[in-house]
Amino acid sequence: MPKKGIHISVNDLPRFDRDFFGSTDSISYIGSGSIGGKASGLAFIKNKLVSFFEDNPFRGIDVIIPRMVIIATDVFDSFMKLNNLHEIVDSDVDDDRVAHAFGQAQFPAEMVGDLRALITSVHTPLAVRSSSLLEDAMYEPFAGVYATKMIPNNQPDIDTRFKRLIDAIKFVYASTYFKSARDYHRAAGRSTADEKMAVIIQEVVGRRYNDRFYPHLSGVARSYNFYPMGKAVPDEGVVDLALGLGKTIVDGGLVWSYSPAHPRAVPPAGSAGEFLKMTQTNFWAVNMGKPPAYDPMRETEYLTKGELSDAEYDGTLKYAASTYRPADDRIVMGVGADGPRLINFAPILVADLLPINDLIIKILKLCDEAVGSEVEVEFAMIIHSKSDKPSTFGFLQVRPMVVSHSKIDLTDEEMTGDNVLLASDRVLGNGIFENIEDVIFVDPDNFEAKNTRQIAMQLSELNKKILDEKRNYLLIGFGRWGSSDPWLGTPVEWGQISGARAIVEATIPGMNVELSQGSHFFHNITSFQICYFSVHYTGEHKIDWAWLQKQKEVGRTEFVKHVRLEKPLLIKVDGRHSRGVILT
């Protein structure tokens, strides 16, 4: 099927009605210009989803797109011009100075009335999200590059709530010029002058529990699975689920991943107790309690992390958790037994207490057909235990995926031999690549998980140098790349390794986690068509570290080495069978 793409303009949407909840329009806009990629995706899919589920109601679940208002790009242009901010951002200053300048800047007066009317009528938490011109484009997705700020919006006086909203909008605007975004623009061959920022103001899907506001579950579903396990195949897709806000997923935290065609299948583990190390241990929520220290330029200013014991106190583990019984090394569904809890969503996926998986399959199919390509969908759910009240499936985002279907043949003989640097039966990507002469790798003789933050910074230094030379490289390291948890892998942002055209994650006994296919980092890898190898320490194939250490060293830091090869590597990836080899 040809790719239809996603494009909606302001002419296709109604203007903002100051009666936010009374209006029949769930998506509207303020200003003029463009609404950006993220908002365009939601507006594009809205009628398709709403009309389908109105005619075909799903049993026990209402499908909605949470109400939202889009501040179009001309407001961003006015804001920049009014405050002469281009002079600051063009000087390549650090993030703190950018944030301070935007925080002190004056917001265009002509927009104040509509925004104040909005905040006057809405008292629920709001997500203030980026929707730039370049965001979610097919081959330049900019996923996770810009900011999202959630605000509790529960202060008693309008002036305070209005100020917090304006602060959040300014923060999203400022993130257009943070270092990570500038690095990303550079890697994509774009100038920041090409970018304009629209902003989405949207209801947060969730319920309040004491001083926390969060959904029963959040998810990212993909209609193509780059790393199928067991009986699963790529075209059956993959779903990542997490308790609480979806930040856990998109930041690359521990989540529950499964194939929607095989919802009862579990990932391999040596014992039932090992699952405790593989599943979520905390969750994100909006902080509805005592206001934190004022810090308007911090993305998580109004967020809080809860423990599983907090969720159990809130009563939100009913559909998410199972219990580990150490006496007989067993996992039992639900929270009726005593023992440590683990988040595997068995009550939903195994007992089928709610047909969420069937709904996800249907939505992926509808979105695939509408967009004309494989898609990634973000969502959040509120689950009502009473049968007379439907649960709510909040559709938050759709973006196209890049999946190559070219046929690459890779024989078993090519996977072994003296000229194999590494091979893997778990590889993302597809194609043949022959122009990489540089390898940047984390030194295996000097690696400890406690140093991963330093490793990220040192990689950034080497990445900048190699980009200045207009070269690309193979990157090799340990654990999950791009994780927000430094104990799961190296917490790099995309701009810090943007010169990599092939990436390898090697697992080690103390750092052995599955990839998070729902993370923004992962989406960028697929969209830039970067090969991603996963080499397990117990697997058949090994990395030839001895050969790497003998190559010509052209750069090094305390934990990272950069070598340059006499001839380019040959990288072959068979995407149909998710395997690949790198030959010297």
C-alpha positions in Angstrom: 0.0 0.0 0.0 1.4 3.4 -0.9 2.2 5.7 2.1 -0.5 8.3 2.5 1.3 10.3 5.0 -0.2 12.5 7.7 -1.0 16.1 7.1 -3.7 18.3 8.6 -3.8 22.1 8.5 -5.6 24.7 10.7 -8.2 25.0 7.9 -9.3 21.5 8.7 -10.0 22.3 12.4 -12.3 24.6 14.4 -11.1 27.6 16.3 -10.9 27.4 20.0 -14.2 27.7 21.9 -13.7 29.3 25.3 -16.3 26.9 26.7 -13.7 24.0 26.6 -15.9 21.3 28.1 -19.2 22.5 26.6 -17.8 22.6 23.1 -18.6 19.6 20.8 -15.1 19.9 19.3 -12.5 17.8 21.0 -9.6 19.3 19.0 -9.3 23.0 18.3 -6.6 25.6 17.7 -5.5 29.1 18.7 -3.5 31.4 16.4 -2.6 30.6 12.8 0.1 28.9 10.8 0.9 25.2 11.2 -0.2 22.8 14.0 2.9 20.6 13.7 3.5 16.9 13.3 2.2 15.5 16.5 -1.1 17.5 16.5 -1.5 16.7 12.8 -1.3 13.0 13.5 -4.0 13.2 16.2 -6.3 15.3 14.1 -5.8 13.0 11.1 -6.8 9.9 12.9 -9.6 11.4 15.0 -12.5 11.0 12.6 -11.4 7.6 11.6 -11.3 6.3 15.2 -14.3 8.2 16.5 -16.6 7.3 13.6 -15.6 3.6 13.7 -16.1 3.1 17.4 -19.3 5.1 17.4 -20.7 2.6 14.9 -18.9 -0.4 16.5 -18.8 0.2 20.2 -16.1 -1.9 21.9 -17.4 -4.0 24.8 -16.8 -2.2 28.1 -14.3 0.4 26.7 -14.8 3.9 25.3 -12.2 5.0 22.8 -11.4 8.8 23.0 -8.9 11.4 22.0 -8.6 13.5 25.1 -9.7 17.1 24.6 -6.9 19.3 23.3 -6.1 22.8 22.2 -3.3 23.5 19.7 -1.3 26.8 19.9 -0.3 27.2 16.2 3.2 28.2 15.1 2.5 31.9 14.5 2.3 32.3 18.2 5.8 30.9 18.5 7.0 33.3 15.8 5.5 36.2 17.6 7.0 35.1 20.9 10.5 34.9 19.4 10.2 38.2 17.6 8.6 40.1 20.5 11.5 39.1 22.8 14.4 39.2 20.4 15.1 35.6 21.3 16.8 34.6 18.0 19.8 36.6 19.1 20.2 34.3 22.1 19.6 31.0 20.4 21.8 31.8 17.4 24.7 32.3 19.8 24.8 28.6 20.7 24.5 29.3 24.5 24.0 26.5 27.1 20.6 25.2 28.1 20.4 27.2 31.4 20.8 30.5 29.6 18.2 29.5 26.9 15.8 28.4 29.6 16.3 31.6 31.7 15.8 33.9 28.6 12.6 32.1 27.6 11.3 32.0 31.2 11.7 35.8 31.5 10.2 36.6 28.1 6.8 38.2 27.6 4.0 36.1 26.1 2.1 37.7 23.2 -0.8 39.7 24.7 -3.3 38.8 22.0 -3.2 35.2 23.0 -3.6 35.8 26.8 -7.4 35.9 26.7 -8.0 32.5 25.1 -5.4 30.8 27.3 -6.8 32.4 30.5 -10.3 31.3 29.5 -9.0 27.8 29.0 -7.4 27.6 32.4 -10.4 29.2 34.1 -12.8 26.4 33.0 -10.4 23.4 33.3 -9.3 22.2 36.8 -7.8 18.8 35.8 -4.1 18.1 35.1 -2.9 19.2 31.7 -0.1 17.9 29.4 1.7 20.7 27.5 3.3 18.9 24.6 5.5 19.9 21.7 4.2 19.6 18.1 6.9 20.9 15.9 7.0 21.2 12.1 9.5 18.4 11.9 8.2 16.2 14.6 7.0 12.8 13.5 8.0 13.2 9.9 8.6 9.8 8.3 12.4 9.8 8.1 13.1 12.6 10.6 10.8 11.9 13.5 12.4 14.0 16.2 10.6 11.7 18.7 11.4 12.7 22.3 13.7 15.5 21.3 11.5 18.3 22.5 9.8 18.7 25.9 6.5 17.7 27.5 5.5 19.4 30.7 2.6 18.1 32.9 1.0 20.5 35.3 -1.4 19.6 38.1 -3.6 22.6 37.4 -5.2 22.3 40.9 -4.2 25.5 42.5 -7.2 27.4 43.9 -6.6 30.7 42.2 -6.7 31.3 38.5 -3.7 33.6 38.4 -1.4 30.8 39.7 -2.8 28.2 37.3 -2.5 30.6 34.4 1.2 31.4 35.2 2.0 27.7 35.5 0.4 27.1 32.0 2.4 30.0 30.5 5.6 28.7 32.1 5.0 25.3 30.6 4.4 26.7 27.1 7.6 28.7 27.4 9.5 25.6 28.5 8.3 23.7 25.4 9.4 26.6 23.3 12.8 26.7 24.9 13.4 23.0 24.3 13.5 23.8 20.6 17.0 25.2 21.2 18.3 23.0 24.0 21.6 21.3 23.2 20.1 17.9 22.6 17.7 19.4 20.0 20.5 21.3 18.3 22.6 18.1 18.1 19.7 16.3 16.6 19.1 18.9 14.0 22.7 18.7 13.0 22.6 14.9 12.7 19.4 15.2 10.6 21.1 17.7 8.3 18.6 20.4 9.4 19.1 23.9 10.7 17.2 25.1 13.7 16.0 27.9 11.4 13.8 25.3 9.7 12.0 24.5 12.9 8.8 26.1 14.3 7.0 25.0 17.4 3.3 24.5 17.9 2.1 23.4 21.3 -0.6 21.0 22.4 -2.5 21.6 25.6 -4.3 18.3 26.5 -6.2 16.7 29.3 -4.1 14.1 31.1 -5.7 10.6 31.1 -5.9 9.4 34.6 -7.6 9.6 38.0 -6.6 11.1 41.3 -5.4 8.8 44.1 -4.5 10.9 47.2 -1.7 13.2 46.0 -1.1 11.3 42.8 -2.8 11.5 39.4 -2.1 8.7 36.9 -3.7 6.1 34.5 -4.1 2.5 35.4 -1.8 1.7 32.5 0.0 3.4 29.6 1.2 1.8 26.4 3.0 2.0 23.2 1.9 -0.3 20.4 3.8 -0.9 17.2 2.3 -2.8 14.2 5.8 -4.1 13.4 8.0 -6.0 15.8 11.7 -5.7 15.2 12.6 -8.2 17.9 10.0 -11.0 17.9 10.4 -13.8 20.5 9.0 -17.4 20.6 6.2 -17.9 18.1 5.8 -14.2 17.4 6.6 -12.8 13.9 7.4 -9.2 13.0 4.1 -8.4 11.3 2.2 -9.3 14.4 3.5 -6.2 16.2 4.6 -5.5 19.8 3.1 -3.7 22.8 4.8 -2.2 25.8 2.7 -1.6 28.9 3.5 0.2 32.1 1.7 1.2 35.3 1.2 5.0 35.5 2.2 7.7 33.1 3.9 6.6 29.8 7.1 8.4 30.7 8.3 5.0 31.9 8.0 3.6 28.4 9.3 6.4 26.3 12.3 7.0 28.5 13.3 3.3 28.1 12.5 2.1 31.6 11.4 -1.4 32.6 8.1 -2.3 31.0 6.1 -5.4 30.1 6.5 -6.2 26.4 4.4 -8.8 24.5 3.1 -9.7 21.1 -0.6 -8.9 20.7 -1.0 -12.2 18.7 0.4 -14.1 21.7 -0.7 -12.1 24.8 -0.2 -15.0 27.2 3.4 -15.7 26.2 6.1 -14.6 28.7 9.7 -13.7 28.1 12.3 -16.4 28.8 13.7 -16.5 32.4 15.7 -19.0 34.4 13.2 -19.0 37.3 10.0 -17.3 38.3 11.9 -15.2 40.7 14.0 -13.6 37.9 10.8 -11.8 36.7 11.1 -9.5 39.7 14.3 -8.1 38.1 12.6 -7.8 34.7 9.5 -5.8 35.5 8.5 -2.3 36.6 9.4 -1.3 40.2 8.1 2.3 40.3 5.8 4.5 38.3 5.3 8.2 37.3 2.4 10.3 38.3 1.4 13.9 38.4 2.0 15.4 41.8 -1.3 16.8 43.2 0.0 17.4 46.7 2.3 20.0 48.2 3.7 22.2 45.4 7.4 21.5 44.7 10.2 24.0 44.7 9.5 26.4 41.8 11.6 25.2 38.8 9.7 26.1 35.6 12.5 24.9 33.3 12.5 21.3 34.6 10.4 18.8 32.7 9.6 16.7 35.8 8.8 19.7 38.1 5.2 18.5 38.8 5.8 14.8 38.4 6.5 12.3 41.2 7.6 8.7 41.3 5.6 6.2 43.3 6.5 2.7 44.5 4.4 -0.4 43.9 3.3 -0.3 47.5 1.8 3.2 46.8 -0.1 1.8 43.8 -1.4 -1.1 46.0 -2.5 1.4 48.6 -4.3 3.4 45.8 -6.0 0.2 44.6 -4.5 0.3 41.1 -2.7 -3.0 41.0 -5.8 -5.1 40.5 -5.4 -5.3 36.7 -1.6 -4.9 36.5 0.1 -7.2 39.0 0.8 -10.7 39.9 2.5 -12.0 43.1 5.7 -14.0 43.5 5.6 -16.8 46.0 9.3 -17.5 47.0 8.4 -20.7 48.9 7.7 -22.6 45.7 9.2 -20.2 43.2 5.8 -19.5 41.6 4.0 -16.5 40.2 0.3 -16.3 40.9 -2.1 -13.9 39.2 -3.4 -10.9 41.1 -2.6 -9.5 44.5 -4.6 -11.8 46.7 -1.6 -13.7 47.9 1.2 -12.4 50.1 4.6 -11.7 48.4 6.4 -9.3 46.2 4.4 -7.8 43.4 5.4 -7.8 39.7 3.8 -5.8 36.9 2.9 -8.3 34.1 -0.7 -7.3 33.4 -1.7 -11.0 33.7 -5.3 -10.2 34.9 -5.8 -8.4 31.5 -3.6 -10.5 29.1 -4.1 -14.0 30.6 -7.4 -13.9 32.4 -8.9 -11.4 29.8 -10.8 -9.5 32.5 -11.0 -6.6 30.0 -10.5 -7.0 26.2 -7.7 -4.4 25.9 -5.5 -6.6 23.7 -8.3 -7.1 21.2 -8.9 -3.3 21.1 -5.2 -2.7 20.5 -5.1 -5.1 17.6 -8.1 -3.3 16.1 -6.7 0.2 16.5 -3.3 -0.8 15.0 -5.1 -2.2 12.0 -7.2 1.0 11.6 -4.2 3.2 11.9 -2.1 1.1 9.5 -4.9 1.4 6.9 -5.3 5.2 7.5 -1.6 6.1 7.4 -0.6 3.7 4.7 2.4 2.3 6.7 3.3 0.5 9.9 2.6 2.8 12.8 3.4 3.4 16.5 0.6 4.4 18.8 0.7 5.8 22.3 -2.2 5.4 24.7 -3.3 5.5 28.3 -6.3 3.8 30.1 -8.6 4.4 33.0 -10.1 1.1 34.1 -13.5 1.1 35.9 -14.1 -2.0 38.1 -17.9 -1.5 38.0 -19.4 -3.3 35.0 -22.0 -0.5 34.5 -19.4 2.1 33.7 -17.1 1.7 30.7 -13.3 2.0 31.0 -11.6 4.7 28.9 -8.9 4.2 26.2 -7.2 7.5 25.6 -5.5 7.7 22.2 -2.5 10.0 22.6 -0.4 9.8 19.5 0.1 8.1 16.1 3.3 8.2 14.1 4.5 6.3 11.0 7.3 3.7 11.3 10.0 3.1 8.8 10.2 -0.6 7.9 12.4 -1.8 5.0 11.0 -4.9 3.1 14.0 -5.3 0.8 15.2 -9.0 0.6 18.7 -9.6 2.1 20.0 -13.1 2.0 22.4 -14.1 4.8 23.7 -17.6 5.0 24.7 -19.5 8.1 28.3 -19.7 6.8 28.5 -15.9 6.7 27.6 -15.7 10.4 30.8 -17.5 11.5 34.5 -17.3 10.5 37.7 -15.5 11.2 36.5 -12.3 9.6 33.4 -11.9 11.8 33.6 -9.0 14.2 30.2 -9.9 15.6 26.9 -11.6 14.6 23.5 -11.8 16.2 20.2 -13.5 15.7 18.5 -10.4 17.2 19.0 -7.5 14.9 16.9 -4.5 14.0 17.1 -3.1 10.5 17.6 -4.4 6.9 20.2 -3.9 4.2 23.9 -3.9 3.3 26.2 -1.1 4.5 29.9 -0.8 3.4 31.1 2.7 4.3 31.9 2.6 8.0 35.6 2.8 8.9 35.3 4.0 12.5 34.4 2.1 15.6 33.6 3.8 19.0 33.3 1.3 21.8 32.9 1.2 25.6 36.1 -0.5 26.9 35.0 -3.9 28.2 38.1 -4.0 30.5 37.0 -0.8 32.2 33.2 -1.0 32.4 31.0 -0.7 35.4 27.3 0.2 35.5 28.0 3.0 38.0 29.9 4.9 35.3 27.3 5.0 32.6 26.4 8.7 33.0 30.1 9.6 32.6 30.2 7.3 29.6 27.3 9.1 28.0 29.2 12.4 28.3 32.4 11.0 26.9 30.6 9.5 24.0 29.1 12.9 23.3 32.6 14.4 23.0 33.8 11.7 20.6 30.6 12.0 18.6 31.1 15.7 18.1 34.6 15.3 16.8 33.7 12.6 14.3 30.7 14.6 13.1 33.1 17.5 12.5 35.1 15.2 10.2 31.8 14.3 8.4 32.3 10.6 9.2 30.0 7.9 10.6 30.8 5.0 13.0 29.8 1.7 14.6 29.0 2.1 18.3 29.4 -0.8 20.7 28.4 -0.7 24.4 26.7 -2.6 27.2 23.0 -2.7 28.3 20.1 -0.7 26.9 21.1 2.4 24.9 19.1 5.5 25.7 17.7 4.2 28.9 16.7 6.8 31.5 17.9 4.3 34.2 21.7 4.3 34.2 21.7 0.8 35.8 19.9 -0.6 32.7 22.4 0.8 30.2 23.9 4.1 29.0 21.5 7.0 29.4 22.5 8.8 26.2 20.3 11.2 24.4 20.1 10.8 20.6 22.2 13.8 19.9 25.1 12.4 21.9 25.6 9.4 19.5 24.0 10.9 16.3 26.9 9.9 14.1 26.4 6.2 14.7 25.0 4.3 11.7 25.1 0.9 13.4 24.7 0.3 17.1 25.5 -2.8 19.2 24.2 -3.5 22.7 26.1 -6.3 24.5 24.5 -7.8 27.6 26.5 -8.8 30.6 25.4 -10.7 33.8 24.6 -7.6 35.7 23.0 -5.7 32.8 20.7 -8.1 30.9 17.5 -6.4 29.9 15.2 -6.6 26.9 15.0 -3.7 24.5 12.2 -1.2 25.1 10.7 -0.9 21.6 8.3 1.8 22.8 11.0 4.3 23.8 11.5 7.5 21.8 15.2 6.6 21.5 14.2 3.3 19.8 11.8 5.1 17.4 14.5 7.4 16.2 16.8 4.4 15.5 14.2 2.8 13.3 13.3 6.0 11.5 16.9 6.8 10.7 17.2 3.2 9.5 20.1 2.5 11.8 21.1 -1.2 12.3 20.8 -2.3 15.9 22.5 -5.5 17.1 21.8 -7.2 20.4 24.6 -9.6 21.4 23.8 -11.8 24.5 26.6 -12.9 26.7 25.3 -16.5 26.8 24.5 -16.6 23.1 26.2 -18.5 20.3 27.8 -15.4 18.7 30.5 -13.3 20.5 32.2 -9.9 19.9 35.8 -10.2 18.8 37.1 -7.7 21.4 40.7 -8.8 20.8 40.6 -7.8 17.2 39.0 -4.4 18.1 41.7 -3.7 20.7 44.4 -4.2 18.1 43.1 -1.5 15.7 44.6 1.9 15.3 43.4 4.2 18.1 42.6 7.7 17.1 40.8 8.8 20.3 40.0 7.8 23.8 38.5 8.9 27.1 38.6 7.2 30.5 35.9 4.6 29.5 35.6 4.8 25.7 37.9 4.1 22.7 37.7 5.3 19.1 39.6 3.2 16.5 39.9 3.7 12.7 40.1 0.7 10.4 42.3 0.1 7.4 39.2 -0.9 5.3 35.5 -0.4 5.8 33.3 -2.9 7.6 30.7 -4.9 5.7 27.4 -4.9 7.6 24.6 -7.2 6.4 21.2 -7.4 8.1 18.4 -9.7 7.1 15.4 -7.9 8.4 13.0 -10.8 7.5 14.7 -13.1 10.0 16.1 -10.4 12.4 19.7 -11.5 12.1 22.9 -9.8 10.9 26.7 -9.9 10.7 29.5 -7.4 10.8 32.5 -8.5 8.7 36.1 -7.1 8.9 
